[in-house]
Amino acid sequence: MDTGLTQYMVVFTLPQPLTEAFISQIPQQRQAVNRLLHSGKILNYALSLETSTLWSVFSAHSEAELMELISSLPLTGYMKVHISELTFFQSANAFAPTFSVN
């Protein structure tokens, strides 16, 4: 991993109730998130409708780059955003196949 990158936990609070305008932007949000996941700018993305909270870990060179990434998401304008710089981020690679000698 590039040592010049910093990881940030971004917590989004969804609006209540979810409006038609919000819901209509979900397909564009998913496309943008998938693009950022593929490019390595988003490391994970999780949603709980029960708590109206969306969590995501971003990887960026600066807070300015992070803000550009967050602003590029179609639903950001509808949500409250809280950002925390992470001291470290560690996760298992859920997409890596396990090796078997069988």
PALUM-632762 format. One line per 10 residues: number of its first residue (from 0); for each residue z, x, y of C-alpha. Coordinates in nm, 4 decimals. Example, Ala and Ser with C-alpha at 12.3 -4.5 7.8 and 13.67 -1.06 7.14 Angstrom:
<nodes>
0> 0.7800,1.2300,-0.4500 | 0.7140,1.3670,-0.1060;
</nodes>
This chain:
<nodes>
0> 0.0000,0.0000,0.0000 | -0.0829,0.1236,0.3504 | 0.2388,0.2647,0.4997 | 0.1267,0.1486,0.8459 | 0.1688,-0.2133,0.7385 | 0.4811,-0.4198,0.7946 | 0.5691,-0.7320,0.6012 | 0.6907,-1.0434,0.7809 | 0.8480,-1.3597,0.6421 | 0.7046,-1.6539,0.8310;
10> 0.8783,-1.9883,0.7897 | 0.6826,-2.2913,0.9057 | 0.8557,-2.6275,0.9540 | 0.6200,-2.9180,0.8970 | 0.6168,-3.2136,1.1354 | 0.7751,-3.5399,1.0270 | 0.6042,-3.7664,0.9635 | 0.2818,-3.5938,0.8609 | 0.0139,-3.7338,1.0890 | -0.3472,-3.8098,0.9979;
20> -0.4524,-3.5249,1.2290 | -0.2315,-3.2835,1.0320 | -0.3481,-3.4123,0.6933 | -0.7151,-3.3929,0.7942 | -0.6756,-3.0172,0.8616 | -0.5329,-2.9351,0.5163 | -0.8700,-2.8378,0.3589 | -0.9397,-2.5946,0.6462 | -0.5844,-2.4566,0.6135 | -0.6347,-2.3939,0.2414;
30> -0.9633,-2.2118,0.3087 | -0.8017,-1.9927,0.5753 | -0.5013,-1.9158,0.3531 | -0.7260,-1.8292,0.0573 | -0.9277,-1.5936,0.2793 | -0.6091,-1.4218,0.4013 | -0.4690,-1.4003,0.0471 | -0.7938,-1.2420,-0.0724 | -0.7896,-0.9879,0.2126 | -0.4240,-0.8972,0.1491;
40> -0.3001,-1.0251,0.4857 | -0.0970,-1.3004,0.3162 | 0.1031,-1.1789,0.0165 | 0.2425,-1.5160,-0.0891 | 0.2431,-1.8763,0.0253 | 0.4768,-2.1538,-0.0889 | 0.5337,-2.5123,0.0216 | 0.8182,-2.7571,-0.0334 | 0.7388,-3.1094,0.0791 | 1.0982,-3.1982,-0.0111;
50> 1.2299,-2.9775,0.2712 | 0.9131,-2.9868,0.4892 | 0.9080,-2.6077,0.4779 | 0.6295,-2.3602,0.4155 | 0.7122,-1.9936,0.3479 | 0.4666,-1.7081,0.3650 | 0.4854,-1.3294,0.3620 | 0.2245,-1.1663,0.5838 | 0.1270,-0.8002,0.5961 | 0.0159,-0.6714,0.9370;
60> -0.0054,-0.3523,1.1411 | 0.1800,-0.5058,1.4373 | 0.3439,-0.8213,1.5642 | 0.0339,-0.8793,1.7789 | -0.1861,-0.8755,1.4666 | 0.0620,-1.1055,1.2924 | 0.0447,-1.3542,1.5796 | -0.3371,-1.3491,1.5608 | -0.3210,-1.4203,1.1876 | -0.0731,-1.7055,1.2331;
70> -0.2774,-1.8499,1.5197 | -0.5903,-1.8457,1.3029 | -0.4357,-2.1027,1.0679 | -0.5494,-2.4564,1.1561 | -0.2070,-2.6196,1.1039 | 0.0015,-2.3714,1.3052 | -0.0138,-2.5831,1.6208 | 0.1544,-2.8716,1.4386 | 0.4464,-2.6689,1.3030 | 0.7505,-2.4795,1.4255;
80> 0.7282,-2.1104,1.3328 | 1.0092,-1.8617,1.2690 | 0.9233,-1.4940,1.2054 | 1.1417,-1.2243,1.0495 | 1.0352,-0.8635,0.9944 | 1.1206,-0.7707,0.6369 | 1.3040,-0.4504,0.5489 | 1.1221,-0.4564,0.2164 | 0.9178,-0.6943,0.0067 | 0.8966,-0.6742,-0.3704;
90> 0.7352,-0.9152,-0.6140 | 0.5883,-0.9347,-0.9590 | 0.2116,-0.9622,-0.9701 | 0.1707,-1.3140,-1.1050 | -0.2046,-1.2687,-1.1435 | -0.2054,-0.9522,-1.3524 | -0.2742,-1.0142,-1.7192 | -0.0180,-0.8761,-1.9607 | -0.1349,-0.6045,-2.1956 | -0.1025,-0.6620,-2.5690;
100> -0.1593,-0.4075,-2.8451 | -0.2162,-0.6805,-3.1056;
</nodes>
